[in-house]
Amino acid sequence: MMTIALLLVTAVVFKITRSPQADHNKKSVTDWMIELLSTDSWRDAEAMQALRAMGEPAIRQLAEIVEREDSALSKKLLKHADRIPAIAEVVPSKYWYRYMAAMALGELGTNASSAVPALRKMSNDSDRNLARVAAAALVLVQNEPIEKIISASLEYDSTNVSKAYGLILSLGPHAKEGIPAYLKELESTNSQIRLRALTILEHICTESPECVPVFTKLLTDPNGLIRTLAIHGLSNCGEMAKSSAPAVAELVLKDLTASCRSGALIFLKRVVPASEFEPFASLVRRATNDVEQVVRDLAWQILNEKQSNR
């Protein structure tokens, strides 16, 4: 049996050099792909414009990334990456690159029709997350009716409900036409239905002001998970949720659930500009003494960031 050291040497020896990529403003397709998905907003507008400007070469290279699976050797090595972190540096997984490339192709929409075969293949991947993101991209590239998926996600007795639910999460704001239906679901007395609806709304609510008062009201819900999802939803609403900042800020210190406290800090980081941060600064400073390390770290990060941007 090969040792891990020998497997690593073999992986390096047989590593294939990537072909040159098209570029735009001195950034490659991969650079723009990563930038597209790395911002707090749903998608980075400059990155989207750059990928569109590169046209078919960018689509072709994104499709190649989608098809570029980890080899059997790489998968064998990566199983040990948690125990031996150096493995991930020598043999980086292609998993997240494939995930991001599929999402980017979906954002390019019908212009990316030449990538359909690659996306179809990935939609049958054994990994559920990769299959789901590819299926969502196909919906957008092939301009399939999203209202059918919304309806299927609400048919709780159907065998297709889980698949539809996952697709809606991956489609994000592209499924915003379903907001009225999911808001209606929040009125249910069934806690699972409410949680599913709120999880979807958190993902599709970008630029949807009608969600802000609903999320704000849920900040006082007795269920900590509901409060956490509401905070995340407000964060995703961006600047239009600034009016909810005082209510969210109270949770930084008062909420008993650590995920709510950290979520409230993330909201302040994303939604409140440095020029308007001072009224919340003392609360965030006090959070640097929180019992949870993640909350303390976030508090320090936000204080440093807001002060440097003033």
BAFI-3210 file (N, C-alpha, C; in Angstrom, 3 decimals, decimal comma, padded with zeros to 6 digits):
// residues 310
n [1|2|3|4|5|6|7|8|9|10|11|12|13|14|15|16|17|18|19|20|21|22|23|24|25|26|27|28|29|30|31|32|33|34|35|36|37|38|39|40|41|42|43|44|45|46|47|48|49|50|51|52|53|54|55|56|57|58|59|60|61|62|63|64|65|66|67|68|69|70|71|72|73|74|75|76|77|78|79|80|81|82|83|84|85|86|87|88|89|90|91|92|93|94|95|96|97|98|99|100|101|102|103|104|105|106|107|108|109|110|111|112|113|114|115|116|117|118|119|120|121|122|123|124|125|126|127|128|129|130|131|132|133|134|135|136|137|138|139|140|141|142|143|144|145|146|147|148|149|150|151|152|153|154|155|156|157|158|159|160|161|162|163|164|165|166|167|168|169|170|171|172|173|174|175|176|177|178|179|180|181|182|183|184|185|186|187|188|189|190|191|192|193|194|195|196|197|198|199|200|201|202|203|204|205|206|207|208|209|210|211|212|213|214|215|216|217|218|219|220|221|222|223|224|225|226|227|228|229|230|231|232|233|234|235|236|237|238|239|240|241|242|243|244|245|246|247|248|249|250|251|252|253|254|255|256|257|258|259|260|261|262|263|264|265|266|267|268|269|270|271|272|273|274|275|276|277|278|279|280|281|282|283|284|285|286|287|288|289|290|291|292|293|294|295|296|297|298|299|300|301|302|303|304|305|306|307|308|309|310]
n.u [000,851|000,543|002,331|001,344|003,204|004,474|002,312|001,865|004,188|003,863|001,532|002,437|004,359|002,794|001,149|-000,939|-000,353|-002,218|-003,994|-003,429|-005,514|-008,256|-008,288|-009,328|-008,885|-006,427|-007,009|-007,743|-010,140|-010,714|-009,986|-011,923|-014,193|-014,007|-014,082|-016,627|-018,266|-017,528|-018,283|-020,250|-022,720|-025,219|-024,114|-021,059|-020,994|-019,063|-017,418|-019,247|-019,771|-017,256|-016,879|-018,918|-017,998|-015,790|-016,926|-017,508|-014,984|-014,623|-016,877|-016,381|-014,058|-014,998|-016,784|-014,961|-013,729|-015,869|-016,037|-013,693|-012,850|-011,696|-009,001|-008,828|-006,582|-006,097|-008,453|-008,075|-005,854|-006,822|-008,601|-007,118|-006,543|-007,560|-006,181|-003,579|-002,757|-001,034|-001,365|-003,543|-002,425|-000,514|-001,991|-004,473|-008,020|-010,417|-012,999|-014,480|-013,884|-015,218|-017,817|-018,107|-017,713|-019,931|-021,967|-021,260|-021,677|-024,427|-025,176|-024,449|-026,431|-028,609|-026,661|-024,694|-025,135|-023,596|-022,357|-024,081|-023,942|-021,785|-022,783|-025,055|-023,920|-022,616|-024,828|-025,660|-023,874|-022,393|-022,088|-024,242|-024,416|-022,889|-024,328|-026,761|-026,164|-025,376|-027,733|-029,368|-028,021|-028,505|-031,245|-031,263|-029,604|-030,955|-033,270|-035,548|-038,893|-039,216|-041,295|-042,554|-040,824|-040,946|-043,630|-043,477|-041,809|-043,478|-045,252|-045,645|-046,157|-045,195|-042,874|-040,904|-040,366|-038,102|-035,991|-036,839|-036,853|-034,078|-033,151|-034,333|-032,975|-030,389|-030,878|-031,411|-031,899|-032,907|-035,202|-037,046|-039,643|-041,172|-041,460|-043,924|-045,448|-043,859|-043,713|-046,326|-046,294|-044,999|-046,932|-047,902|-048,797|-047,186|-044,039|-041,867|-042,536|-042,507|-039,784|-038,565|-039,645|-038,605|-035,873|-035,642|-036,517|-034,486|-032,462|-033,430|-034,110|-032,718|-032,638|-035,340|-037,603|-039,982|-039,511|-038,107|-039,597|-040,856|-038,760|-037,633|-039,617|-039,489|-037,238|-037,721|-038,730|-039,426|-037,942|-034,628|-033,322|-035,044|-034,746|-032,043|-032,034|-033,654|-032,036|-029,918|-031,327|-031,992|-029,411|-028,799|-030,536|-029,272|-028,465|-031,086|-032,039|-031,136|-032,673|-033,405|-031,256|-030,901|-032,592|-031,458|-028,888|-029,279|-029,333|-026,732|-025,622|-027,683|-028,973|-029,418|-028,513|-025,664|-025,278|-027,077|-026,011|-023,517|-024,484|-025,802|-023,645|-022,392|-024,349|-024,149|-021,617|-021,928|-024,108|-024,207|-022,611|-019,242|-019,305|-021,658|-021,463|-020,787|-022,863|-023,205|-020,832|-020,013|-021,508|-020,447|-017,809|-018,144|-018,877|-016,489|-015,754|-017,255|-018,483|-018,101|-015,678|-015,857|-017,636|-016,247|-014,009|-015,235|-016,244|-013,885|-012,805|-014,717|-014,638|-011,995|-012,143|-014,180|-013,091|-010,792|-011,907|-013,087]
n.v [-001,205|002,228|004,820|007,920|009,934|009,028|009,062|011,815|012,729|011,462|012,746|015,379|015,010|014,201|016,339|018,396|021,126|024,061|025,351|028,512|031,257|033,280|036,848|039,848|043,196|042,529|040,414|036,983|034,509|032,791|034,443|036,498|034,953|034,072|036,559|037,384|035,947|036,600|038,800|040,727|041,412|039,962|039,289|040,333|043,230|044,338|042,137|040,475|041,936|041,868|039,108|038,765|040,446|039,064|037,053|034,166|032,743|032,919|031,521|029,002|028,304|028,339|026,230|024,172|024,159|023,303|020,672|019,590|017,322|016,143|013,880|010,303|009,756|012,259|012,527|010,448|011,320|013,742|012,914|012,716|015,267|016,779|015,762|016,078|019,003|020,078|018,632|019,654|021,953|021,075|019,432|020,853|020,877|020,599|021,038|023,391|025,212|024,120|024,331|027,144|027,870|026,736|028,259|030,783|030,411|030,088|032,677|034,003|033,241|032,738|033,242|031,444|029,018|027,115|025,750|023,924|020,995|020,341|021,253|019,659|017,144|017,546|017,969|015,488|014,600|012,703|014,069|015,914|018,738|019,810|018,757|020,071|022,843|022,886|022,075|024,265|026,240|025,327|025,816|028,603|029,079|027,740|029,086|028,232|027,974|029,471|029,676|027,209|025,664|026,994|026,486|023,686|023,524|024,149|022,129|020,053|017,350|016,121|014,064|015,462|017,721|018,263|018,445|020,661|022,615|022,773|023,719|026,266|027,543|027,637|029,183|031,650|035,205|035,090|033,727|035,423|036,067|034,360|035,381|036,544|034,180|032,679|034,392|034,209|031,598|031,889|032,421|030,075|027,576|025,495|024,705|023,728|024,312|027,086|027,535|026,508|028,254|030,704|030,243|030,049|032,645|034,159|033,653|034,613|037,257|039,569|042,975|043,315|045,077|044,522|042,432|043,369|044,576|042,248|040,476|042,039|042,087|039,444|039,334|039,224|036,756|033,750|031,523|030,699|029,978|030,971|033,724|034,023|033,402|035,476|037,691|037,163|037,363|040,102|041,132|040,327|041,919|044,283|047,749|048,723|047,762|049,286|050,756|048,946|048,597|049,525|047,722|045,257|045,615|045,550|042,858|042,058|042,039|041,176|038,823|035,371|033,388|032,359|032,330|034,251|036,558|036,720|036,857|039,313|041,034|040,606|041,687|044,447|044,909|044,551|046,167|048,691|051,650|052,933|055,653|055,922|054,393|054,989|055,238|052,576|051,635|051,335|049,148|047,123|047,152|046,203|043,656|042,473|041,148|038,903|035,611|033,741|032,793|033,229|035,361|037,349|037,641|038,538|040,991|042,472|042,507|044,003|046,487|047,305|047,411|049,338|051,601|051,985|052,689|055,102]
n.w [000,000|-000,811|000,862|002,514|002,031|-000,310|-002,038|-002,151|-003,446|-005,896|-006,759|-007,131|-009,149|-011,313|-011,696|-013,589|-015,657|-015,784|-018,595|-020,270|-019,295|-020,465|-020,089|-018,348|-017,847|-016,657|-014,985|-014,507|-015,745|-013,606|-011,453|-011,647|-011,364|-008,698|-007,425|-008,123|-006,414|-003,864|-002,411|000,005|-000,951|-003,166|-005,725|-007,255|-009,071|-010,824|-011,369|-012,632|-014,941|-016,102|-016,679|-018,520|-020,506|-021,451|-022,844|-024,934|-024,588|-021,771|-020,870|-021,919|-020,499|-017,859|-018,037|-018,433|-015,937|-014,374|-015,256|-014,376|-012,379|-009,148|-009,146|-008,653|-007,132|-005,928|-004,390|-002,613|-001,203|-000,118|001,800|004,049|004,756|006,918|009,066|008,264|007,391|005,441|003,158|001,726|000,714|-001,073|-002,743|-003,822|-003,548|-006,169|-005,717|-004,660|-006,635|-008,823|-007,876|-007,657|-010,338|-011,610|-010,428|-011,413|-014,163|-014,143|-013,433|-015,738|-017,369|-020,207|-022,084|-021,619|-022,887|-024,217|-022,223|-021,210|-021,547|-019,774|-017,337|-017,089|-016,741|-014,276|-012,711|-012,083|-010,287|-007,611|-005,272|-003,332|-003,028|-005,148|-007,293|-006,931|-007,225|-009,862|-011,111|-010,495|-011,914|-014,507|-014,698|-014,928|-017,156|-019,155|-019,087|-017,634|-016,285|-013,206|-011,464|-011,372|-009,868|-007,464|-006,762|-006,490|-004,283|-002,256|-002,012|000,256|000,627|-001,541|-003,389|-004,602|-003,213|-001,575|-003,409|-004,915|-002,930|-002,321|-004,792|-004,908|-002,814|-003,918|-006,164|-005,099|-005,065|-007,662|-007,475|-006,371|-006,965|-005,561|-003,029|-001,844|-001,447|000,302|002,472|003,290|004,213|006,618|008,411|009,273|011,718|012,034|013,025|011,542|008,913|009,040|009,601|007,283|005,364|006,245|006,026|003,247|002,520|003,654|001,840|-000,619|-000,405|-001,132|-002,005|-001,537|-000,123|001,238|002,928|005,106|007,399|008,284|008,967|010,982|012,938|013,739|015,280|017,933|018,384|020,234|019,529|019,085|016,679|014,745|015,272|014,599|011,824|010,949|011,481|009,702|007,327|007,343|007,146|004,546|003,181|003,086|002,670|002,772|005,127|007,187|008,980|010,851|012,452|015,235|016,657|016,008|017,052|019,809|020,344|020,334|022,878|024,553|023,684|024,327|022,742|021,083|018,285|017,462|018,602|017,282|014,684|014,779|015,032|012,574|010,938|011,673|010,703|007,928|007,144|008,405|007,695|008,152|008,774|010,165|012,377|015,027|017,123|017,795|018,627|021,355|022,258|020,675|021,550|024,158|023,545|023,005|025,224|025,368|026,214|024,252|021,898|019,102|018,946|020,310|018,626|016,247|017,135|017,688|015,100|013,684|015,006|014,409|011,623|011,108|012,296|010,754|008,364|008,698]
ca.u [000,000|001,336|002,285|000,858|004,334|004,665|001,170|002,091|005,223|003,239|000,592|003,203|005,009|001,813|000,275|-001,107|-000,326|-003,428|-003,811|-003,623|-006,911|-008,580|-008,262|-009,990|-008,249|-005,311|-007,495|-008,170|-011,507|-010,806|-009,959|-013,231|-015,160|-013,912|-014,536|-018,078|-018,974|-016,840|-018,738|-021,384|-023,943|-025,476|-023,088|-020,260|-021,400|-017,887|-016,995|-020,244|-019,544|-015,994|-017,103|-019,727|-017,158|-014,881|-017,720|-017,434|-013,798|-014,854|-017,862|-015,691|-013,139|-015,816|-017,283|-013,832|-013,551|-016,975|-015,758|-012,381|-013,028|-010,513|-008,645|-008,938|-005,414|-006,323|-009,493|-007,477|-004,988|-007,589|-009,257|-006,212|-006,191|-007,881|-005,119|-002,296|-003,168|-000,120|-001,846|-004,421|-001,590|000,164|-003,020|-005,725|-009,225|-011,118|-014,415|-015,103|-013,755|-016,323|-019,033|-018,164|-017,842|-021,333|-022,751|-020,956|-022,372|-025,829|-025,339|-024,328|-027,733|-028,748|-025,419|-023,797|-025,789|-022,601|-021,914|-025,159|-023,506|-020,959|-023,659|-025,913|-023,106|-022,394|-026,105|-025,794|-022,732|-022,762|-022,134|-025,539|-024,266|-022,447|-025,448|-027,803|-025,765|-025,391|-029,143|-029,852|-027,420|-029,229|-032,524|-031,025|-029,018|-031,991|-034,421|-036,693|-039,821|-038,901|-042,532|-042,862|-039,982|-041,532|-044,834|-043,059|-041,201|-044,564|-046,058|-044,888|-046,403|-044,629|-041,524|-039,968|-040,294|-036,735|-035,203|-037,271|-036,367|-032,648|-032,977|-034,676|-031,860|-029,278|-031,281|-031,336|-032,808|-033,553|-036,518|-037,716|-041,084|-041,839|-041,490|-045,260|-045,884|-043,080|-044,161|-047,582|-045,944|-044,569|-048,131|-048,265|-048,572|-046,211|-042,723|-040,974|-042,894|-042,012|-038,327|-038,238|-039,986|-037,675|-034,581|-035,712|-036,583|-033,138|-031,637|-033,967|-034,676|-031,899|-033,347|-036,783|-037,919|-041,137|-039,050|-037,466|-040,431|-041,145|-037,557|-037,450|-040,586|-039,062|-036,074|-038,166|-039,329|-038,832|-037,066|-033,332|-033,016|-035,849|-034,089|-030,794|-032,383|-034,168|-030,871|-029,228|-032,155|-031,799|-028,072|-028,853|-031,302|-028,319|-028,694|-032,496|-032,360|-030,458|-033,624|-033,515|-029,978|-031,021|-033,192|-030,464|-027,759|-029,624|-029,090|-025,295|-025,331|-028,807|-029,485|-028,791|-028,009|-024,418|-025,424|-027,779|-025,064|-022,553|-025,232|-026,050|-022,385|-022,201|-025,280|-023,554|-020,467|-022,336|-025,188|-023,967|-021,338|-018,344|-019,719|-022,851|-021,230|-020,481|-023,880|-023,153|-019,454|-019,865|-022,050|-019,503|-016,646|-018,514|-018,928|-015,135|-015,631|-018,258|-018,002|-017,795|-014,516|-016,251|-018,257|-015,160|-013,204|-016,016|-016,320|-012,602|-012,676|-015,597|-014,096|-010,809|-012,551|-014,927|-012,175|-009,872|-012,664|-013,686]
ca.v [000,000|003,449|005,722|009,261|010,683|008,607|009,578|013,246|012,859|011,059|013,798|016,528|014,634|014,093|017,505|018,953|022,579|024,615|026,137|029,945|031,685|034,615|037,808|041,138|044,125|041,826|039,358|035,809|034,037|032,288|035,602|037,163|033,996|034,131|037,885|037,433|035,285|036,850|040,025|040,591|041,472|038,683|039,103|041,525|043,749|044,499|040,804|039,994|042,675|041,385|037,782|038,946|041,087|038,056|036,265|032,708|032,155|032,773|030,445|027,739|027,984|028,009|024,875|023,267|024,050|022,461|019,282|019,178|016,653|015,634|012,525|009,297|009,949|013,464|012,235|009,585|012,164|014,770|012,306|012,868|016,688|017,277|015,313|016,595|020,176|020,357|017,936|020,563|022,940|020,401|018,884|021,594|020,284|021,366|021,028|024,712|025,861|023,601|024,921|028,558|027,970|026,462|029,432|031,867|030,117|030,403|034,135|034,434|032,966|032,106|033,420|030,322|027,798|026,115|025,026|023,030|019,602|020,236|021,434|018,473|016,078|017,864|017,876|014,085|014,271|012,000|015,058|016,585|020,188|020,081|018,455|021,084|024,130|022,719|022,056|025,647|026,954|024,915|026,536|029,967|029,054|027,287|029,970|027,421|028,737|029,311|029,570|025,786|025,191|027,595|025,710|022,358|023,653|024,348|020,904|019,335|015,909|015,625|013,485|016,404|018,958|018,511|018,894|022,025|023,460|022,990|024,559|027,645|028,081|027,927|030,251|032,916|036,270|034,768|033,173|036,404|036,111|033,516|036,028|036,592|032,844|032,261|035,239|033,613|030,382|032,268|032,495|028,717|027,171|024,405|025,326|023,301|025,091|028,452|027,517|026,335|029,496|031,756|029,901|030,459|034,105|034,667|033,507|035,258|038,558|040,693|044,051|043,122|045,833|043,985|041,454|044,022|044,613|040,876|040,002|042,843|041,600|038,122|039,459|038,943|035,423|032,938|030,501|031,285|029,756|031,957|035,033|033,999|033,481|036,834|038,585|036,914|037,934|041,550|041,391|040,165|043,041|045,365|049,118|048,994|047,292|050,128|051,205|047,885|048,483|049,590|046,489|044,189|045,900|045,122|041,424|041,826|041,758|040,644|037,530|034,229|032,471|032,885|032,552|035,530|037,638|036,831|037,318|040,746|041,715|040,548|042,689|045,774|044,978|044,616|047,113|050,033|052,211|053,451|057,014|055,849|053,299|055,440|054,896|051,152|051,269|050,895|047,797|046,204|047,058|045,324|042,295|041,896|040,351|037,842|034,297|032,945|033,286|033,721|036,676|038,288|037,884|039,378|042,342|043,139|042,699|045,100|047,736|047,670|047,732|050,597|052,696|052,226|053,229|056,405]
ca.w [000,000|-000,898|002,006|002,166|001,472|-001,694|-002,793|-002,375|-004,473|-007,156|-007,153|-007,613|-010,398|-012,386|-011,707|-014,937|-015,690|-016,382|-019,809|-020,018|-019,289|-020,961|-018,989|-018,520|-016,901|-016,007|-014,098|-015,255|-015,544|-012,236|-010,546|-011,676|-010,820|-007,238|-006,998|-008,324|-005,325|-002,597|-001,761|000,908|-001,751|-003,812|-006,746|-007,502|-010,384|-011,693|-011,802|-013,579|-016,183|-016,674|-017,255|-019,723|-021,524|-022,004|-023,777|-025,058|-023,946|-020,333|-020,693|-022,208|-019,405|-016,694|-018,273|-018,198|-014,476|-013,906|-015,628|-013,873|-011,094|-008,465|-009,541|-007,590|-006,270|-005,123|-003,400|-001,592|-000,379|000,584|002,957|005,195|004,891|008,255|009,976|007,759|006,603|004,317|001,965|000,975|000,031|-002,184|-003,631|-003,570|-004,118|-007,214|-005,342|-004,582|-007,939|-009,628|-007,301|-008,047|-011,790|-011,942|-010,031|-012,348|-015,421|-013,922|-013,475|-017,133|-017,965|-021,519|-022,841|-021,319|-023,376|-024,630|-021,030|-020,753|-021,346|-018,568|-016,178|-016,968|-016,158|-012,872|-011,995|-011,680|-009,423|-006,381|-004,198|-003,426|-003,183|-006,517|-008,186|-006,757|-007,792|-011,313|-011,524|-010,432|-013,045|-015,716|-014,707|-015,402|-018,499|-020,091|-018,895|-017,230|-015,423|-011,787|-010,687|-011,178|-008,773|-006,257|-006,439|-006,031|-002,953|-001,293|-001,973|001,273|000,546|-002,795|-003,307|-005,221|-002,436|-001,100|-004,556|-005,235|-001,830|-002,542|-005,973|-004,554|-002,019|-004,824|-007,088|-004,376|-005,517|-008,936|-007,136|-005,513|-007,258|-004,577|-001,713|-001,233|-001,013|001,479|003,584|003,739|004,954|007,965|009,258|009,649|013,112|011,966|013,185|010,464|007,722|009,274|009,477|005,860|004,665|006,637|005,424|001,844|002,454|003,947|000,639|-001,826|-000,045|-001,561|-002,696|-001,366|001,093|001,956|003,916|006,251|008,617|008,730|009,659|012,197|013,927|014,195|016,168|019,308|018,414|021,302|018,949|018,750|015,268|014,002|015,430|013,833|010,404|010,697|011,427|008,437|006,268|007,361|006,607|003,097|002,618|002,892|003,119|003,044|006,482|008,181|010,001|011,857|013,161|016,704|017,170|015,869|017,941|021,162|020,474|020,475|024,284|025,307|023,254|025,000|021,721|020,522|016,845|017,301|018,924|016,181|013,514|014,944|014,733|011,122|010,397|011,855|009,803|006,531|006,831|008,958|007,218|009,190|009,133|011,018|013,316|016,390|018,134|018,116|018,964|022,745|022,338|020,050|022,460|025,268|023,012|022,989|026,450|025,300|026,637|023,069|021,153|017,785|019,129|020,654|017,420|015,341|017,695|017,433|013,660|013,264|015,544|013,631|010,261|011,071|012,626|009,643|007,236|009,023]
c.u [000,886|001,219|001,782|001,969|004,547|003,524|001,335|003,106|004,640|002,302|001,305|003,816|004,031|000,850|000,247|-001,138|-001,575|-003,100|-004,063|-005,091|-007,059|-008,543|-008,989|-009,439|-007,223|-005,746|-008,027|-009,633|-011,697|-010,817|-011,336|-014,321|-015,185|-014,444|-016,052|-018,830|-018,422|-017,322|-019,940|-022,713|-024,082|-024,414|-022,357|-020,515|-020,218|-017,424|-017,959|-020,032|-018,285|-016,176|-017,937|-018,895|-016,215|-015,605|-017,480|-016,159|-013,973|-015,829|-017,212|-014,775|-013,881|-016,376|-016,178|-013,583|-014,633|-016,660|-014,501|-012,506|-011,685|-010,255|-008,828|-007,787|-005,606|-007,358|-008,932|-006,607|-005,797|-008,376|-008,430|-005,907|-006,513|-006,770|-003,763|-002,609|-002,289|-000,592|-002,682|-003,623|-000,910|-000,842|-004,351|-006,914|-009,852|-012,596|-015,027|-014,943|-014,894|-017,646|-019,189|-018,349|-019,276|-022,214|-022,526|-021,654|-023,861|-026,090|-025,213|-025,586|-027,676|-027,514|-024,482|-024,347|-024,790|-022,098|-022,947|-024,694|-022,676|-021,814|-024,575|-025,151|-022,915|-023,691|-026,412|-024,650|-023,224|-022,800|-023,389|-025,402|-023,828|-023,589|-026,502|-027,414|-025,735|-026,824|-029,736|-029,293|-028,134|-030,574|-032,334|-030,506|-030,069|-033,298|-035,693|-037,595|-039,587|-040,169|-042,931|-042,063|-040,512|-042,753|-044,468|-042,480|-042,248|-045,489|-045,377|-045,083|-045,788|-043,227|-040,473|-039,728|-038,867|-035,845|-035,544|-036,772|-034,881|-032,373|-033,269|-033,554|-030,690|-029,605|-031,252|-032,320|-033,453|-034,957|-037,345|-039,204|-041,869|-041,976|-042,893|-045,727|-045,151|-043,399|-045,463|-047,309|-045,502|-045,740|-048,563|-048,010|-047,583|-044,804|-041,763|-041,255|-042,371|-040,497|-037,902|-038,493|-038,984|-036,279|-034,549|-035,711|-035,226|-032,273|-032,129|-034,356|-033,885|-032,720|-034,870|-037,229|-039,088|-040,738|-038,533|-038,360|-040,752|-039,961|-037,378|-038,390|-040,136|-037,834|-036,445|-038,832|-038,661|-037,870|-035,753|-032,955|-033,788|-035,185|-032,818|-031,068|-032,900|-033,026|-030,122|-030,009|-031,998|-030,424|-028,077|-029,685|-030,425|-028,777|-030,155|-032,922|-031,703|-031,397|-033,783|-032,264|-030,115|-031,578|-032,211|-029,340|-028,037|-029,276|-027,613|-024,960|-026,445|-029,223|-028,702|-028,172|-026,793|-024,530|-026,165|-026,822|-024,049|-023,243|-025,511|-024,792|-022,116|-023,129|-024,662|-022,371|-020,896|-023,251|-024,892|-022,626|-020,530|-018,780|-020,926|-022,691|-021,115|-021,563|-023,838|-021,781|-019,322|-020,404|-021,054|-018,251|-016,947|-018,550|-017,549|-014,854|-016,642|-017,649|-017,594|-016,671|-014,920|-016,873|-017,187|-014,341|-013,931|-016,065|-015,035|-012,426|-013,492|-015,073|-012,899|-011,187|-013,251|-014,036|-011,247|-010,572|-013,297|-012,976]
c.v [001,254|004,255|007,079|010,073|010,334|009,084|011,049|013,475|012,526|012,140|015,003|016,232|014,671|015,276|018,137|020,466|023,105|025,415|027,607|030,317|033,045|035,577|039,087|042,054|043,421|040,820|038,213|035,481|033,559|033,430|036,266|036,259|034,053|035,466|038,018|036,947|035,614|038,092|039,761|040,666|040,155|038,365|040,417|042,005|043,881|043,155|040,239|040,644|042,164|040,022|037,878|039,534|040,091|037,068|034,771|032,091|031,951|031,631|029,087|027,337|027,672|026,595|023,841|023,074|023,150|020,981|018,722|018,588|016,292|014,205|011,574|009,442|011,149|013,206|011,395|010,387|013,125|014,223|012,495|014,334|017,259|016,937|015,882|017,786|020,457|019,697|018,867|021,625|022,333|019,908|019,611|020,941|021,208|021,577|022,422|025,504|025,404|024,233|026,365|028,723|027,713|027,656|030,589|031,646|030,404|031,892|034,679|034,105|032,337|032,297|032,223|028,997|026,716|025,286|024,024|021,585|019,410|020,343|020,223|017,319|016,312|017,746|016,444|013,638|013,583|012,932|015,908|018,086|020,567|019,844|019,561|022,403|024,054|022,727|023,464|026,468|026,599|025,622|027,920|029,989|028,662|028,061|029,183|028,230|028,447|029,156|028,107|025,214|025,740|026,792|024,338|022,411|023,813|023,139|019,915|017,824|015,278|015,054|014,432|017,649|019,270|019,028|020,341|023,014|023,784|023,888|026,022|028,282|028,469|029,047|031,620|033,944|036,033|034,204|034,142|036,549|035,240|034,165|036,100|035,239|032,401|033,128|034,694|032,372|030,692|032,370|031,113|028,468|026,013|025,001|024,947|024,073|026,517|028,515|027,382|027,627|030,597|031,502|030,309|031,982|034,742|034,658|034,342|036,712|039,772|041,692|043,885|043,796|045,274|042,966|042,116|044,073|043,229|040,329|040,741|042,374|040,275|038,169|039,165|037,569|034,584|031,858|031,141|031,111|030,723|033,326|035,103|034,140|034,871|037,833|038,406|037,492|039,439|041,922|041,321|041,244|044,275|046,709|049,399|048,528|048,150|050,587|050,176|047,758|048,587|048,309|045,326|044,375|045,455|043,658|041,104|041,427|040,976|039,235|036,389|033,243|033,079|033,172|033,853|036,693|037,819|037,311|038,809|041,553|041,732|041,552|044,086|045,967|045,244|045,789|048,536|050,567|052,808|054,826|057,038|054,831|053,734|055,098|053,433|050,705|050,727|049,477|046,780|046,052|046,114|043,864|041,658|041,092|039,202|036,500|033,427|033,593|033,890|035,108|037,716|038,640|038,786|040,822|043,115|043,451|043,898|046,437|048,209|048,123|049,085|051,791|053,014|052,853|054,575|057,531]
c.w [000,000|000,384|001,543|001,518|000,009|-002,582|-003,121|-003,475|-005,842|-007,681|-007,728|-008,968|-011,565|-012,454|-013,099|-014,870|-016,397|-017,631|-019,497|-020,128|-019,952|-019,783|-019,385|-017,441|-016,017|-014,941|-014,956|-014,998|-014,106|-011,223|-010,479|-011,120|-009,292|-006,730|-007,113|-007,092|-003,950|-001,854|-000,858|000,161|-002,513|-004,862|-006,982|-008,937|-011,341|-012,236|-012,838|-014,945|-016,891|-017,347|-018,527|-020,857|-022,183|-022,913|-023,745|-024,467|-022,445|-020,066|-020,901|-021,049|-018,110|-016,823|-018,042|-016,703|-013,887|-014,143|-014,975|-012,464|-010,464|-008,920|-008,362|-006,602|-005,352|-004,031|-002,262|-000,647|000,489|001,770|004,226|005,503|006,266|009,244|009,588|006,840|005,391|003,032|001,090|000,223|-001,190|-003,221|-003,372|-004,260|-005,159|-006,860|-005,405|-005,873|-008,859|-009,183|-007,774|-009,544|-012,233|-011,592|-011,014|-013,686|-015,296|-013,999|-014,892|-017,926|-019,344|-022,397|-022,676|-021,830|-023,787|-023,453|-020,531|-020,579|-020,072|-017,320|-015,985|-016,324|-014,657|-012,074|-011,560|-010,780|-008,143|-005,178|-004,356|-003,664|-004,589|-007,503|-008,122|-007,415|-009,313|-011,844|-011,511|-011,589|-014,342|-015,826|-015,320|-016,838|-019,534|-019,954|-018,569|-016,292|-013,941|-010,952|-010,444|-010,010|-007,447|-005,815|-005,877|-004,620|-001,861|-001,177|-001,033|001,243|-000,700|-002,577|-003,874|-004,371|-001,978|-002,220|-004,908|-004,190|-002,023|-003,728|-005,659|-003,750|-002,922|-005,801|-006,417|-004,913|-006,882|-008,701|-006,306|-005,816|-006,276|-003,211|-001,112|-000,701|000,247|002,692|004,173|004,587|006,385|008,938|009,756|011,139|013,193|011,991|012,058|009,178|007,858|009,087|008,015|005,098|004,981|006,077|003,960|001,722|002,721|002,688|-000,542|-001,615|-000,524|-002,382|-002,634|-000,073|001,885|003,028|005,194|007,478|009,163|009,511|010,991|013,300|014,536|015,105|017,625|019,420|019,515|020,803|018,494|017,296|014,389|014,077|014,587|012,338|010,046|010,593|010,108|007,265|006,191|006,809|005,093|002,409|002,429|003,418|003,460|004,439|007,564|009,295|011,120|012,721|014,686|017,308|017,098|016,867|019,377|021,404|020,659|021,911|024,979|024,921|023,902|024,014|021,032|019,030|016,561|017,561|017,795|014,908|013,571|014,638|013,224|010,431|010,500|010,916|008,366|006,212|007,277|008,465|008,359|009,675|010,071|012,144|014,776|017,428|018,590|018,634|020,388|022,939|021,786|020,925|023,623|024,809|022,902|024,250|026,499|025,709|025,451|022,261|019,814|017,881|019,441|019,413|016,435|015,828|017,426|015,946|013,187|013,766|014,720|012,224|010,190|011,378|011,470|008,441|007,502|008,280]
res [m|m|t|i|a|l|l|l|v|t|a|v|v|f|k|i|t|r|s|p|q|a|d|h|n|k|k|s|v|t|d|w|m|i|e|l|l|s|t|d|s|w|r|d|a|e|a|m|q|a|l|r|a|m|g|e|p|a|i|r|q|l|a|e|i|v|e|r|e|d|s|a|l|s|k|k|l|l|k|h|a|d|r|i|p|a|i|a|e|v|v|p|s|k|y|w|y|r|y|m|a|a|m|a|l|g|e|l|g|t|n|a|s|s|a|v|p|a|l|r|k|m|s|n|d|s|d|r|n|l|a|r|v|a|a|a|a|l|v|l|v|q|n|e|p|i|e|k|i|i|s|a|s|l|e|y|d|s|t|n|v|s|k|a|y|g|l|i|l|s|l|g|p|h|a|k|e|g|i|p|a|y|l|k|e|l|e|s|t|n|s|q|i|r|l|r|a|l|t|i|l|e|h|i|c|t|e|s|p|e|c|v|p|v|f|t|k|l|l|t|d|p|n|g|l|i|r|t|l|a|i|h|g|l|s|n|c|g|e|m|a|k|s|s|a|p|a|v|a|e|l|v|l|k|d|l|t|a|s|c|r|s|g|a|l|i|f|l|k|r|v|v|p|a|s|e|f|e|p|f|a|s|l|v|r|r|a|t|n|d|v|e|q|v|v|r|d|l|a|w|q|i|l|n|e|k|q|s|n|r]
***
